[in-house]
């Protein structure tokens, strides 16, 4: 369900999808995904509101997506043989991210 939350960092009201709710000592807090900024934030329950229908008619600026079968790679340097090659990696490291961003450009 999409609701409206106040972001302290952005200093404005934003549309958000609630991902989880947790109880703190004196209030409830929700982890929310801001649909217009593609960010996750934590919001106190007092800063959450029901969204008006007119506010919900505006298209979202950000969409969650995945790249099908995109796998991370990394640069493997062999100093003994003085070679470097791109090999599959188990997770996205800084070299894999840099290489992927260059492919997109």
HELIX and SHEET records of a PDB file:
HELIX    1   1 UNK A   45  UNK A   47  5                                   3    
HELIX    2   2 UNK A   53  UNK A   56  1                                   4    
HELIX    3   3 UNK A   94  UNK A  104  1                                  11    
SHEET    1   A 5 UNK A  39  UNK A  44  0                                        
SHEET    2   A 5 UNK A  28  UNK A  34 -1                                        
SHEET    3   A 5 UNK A  12  UNK A  23 -1                                        
SHEET    4   A 5 UNK A   2  UNK A   7 -1                                        
SHEET    5   A 5 UNK A  48  UNK A  49 -1                                        
SHEET    1   B 2 UNK A  73  UNK A  78  0                                        
SHEET    2   B 2 UNK A  83  UNK A  88 -1                                        
END                                                                             
